[in-house]
């Protein structure tokens, strides 16, 4: 299973629409099969390193 498939399944199992922003965040959080405990700021930093656009409020 790819990281994007894992992220999509994780969102759908939580009854959330897999929007582009949610997929970016979910892929970082559970894309490798490991659940992570992170802060909003550290997650935002990781997203920016990937050159994806997601606001801190998301």
C-alpha positions as CSV (number, residue, x, y, z in Angstrom):
1,X,0.0,0.0,0.0
2,X,1.4,3.4,-0.9
3,X,1.6,6.3,1.5
4,X,-1.1,8.2,-0.3
5,X,-3.5,5.2,-0.2
6,X,-2.8,4.8,3.5
7,X,-3.5,8.5,4.1
8,X,-6.7,8.3,2.0
9,X,-8.0,5.2,3.9
10,X,-7.2,6.8,7.2
11,X,-9.2,9.9,6.3
12,X,-12.1,8.0,4.9
13,X,-12.2,5.7,8.0
14,X,-12.7,8.9,10.1
15,X,-15.5,10.1,7.8
16,X,-13.4,13.0,6.4
17,X,-13.3,14.0,2.8
18,X,-9.7,13.5,1.4
19,X,-9.1,17.0,0.3
20,X,-5.7,18.0,-1.0
21,X,-4.7,19.7,2.3
22,X,-5.9,16.8,4.4
23,X,-4.1,14.3,2.2
24,X,-0.8,16.2,2.6
25,X,-1.1,16.2,6.4
26,X,-2.4,12.6,6.6
27,X,0.5,11.4,4.4
28,X,3.0,12.9,6.8
29,X,1.2,11.6,9.9
30,X,0.4,8.0,8.8
31,X,1.9,7.6,5.3
32,X,4.6,5.2,6.5
33,X,2.2,3.1,8.6
34,X,3.4,4.7,11.9
35,X,1.2,7.1,13.9
36,X,3.0,10.2,15.0
37,X,2.4,12.6,17.8
38,X,3.4,16.1,16.5
39,X,2.7,19.8,17.2
40,X,0.9,21.9,14.6
41,X,4.0,23.9,14.2
42,X,6.3,20.9,13.5
43,X,3.7,19.5,11.0
44,X,3.4,22.9,9.3
45,X,7.2,23.0,9.0
46,X,7.3,19.5,7.4
47,X,4.7,20.5,4.9
48,X,6.6,23.6,3.9
49,X,9.8,21.5,3.4
50,X,7.8,19.5,0.8
51,X,6.8,22.7,-0.9
52,X,3.1,22.0,-0.4
53,X,0.7,24.8,0.5
54,X,-1.3,24.3,3.7
55,X,-2.1,27.1,6.1
56,X,-1.2,26.7,9.8
57,X,-5.0,26.9,10.6
58,X,-5.6,23.7,8.6
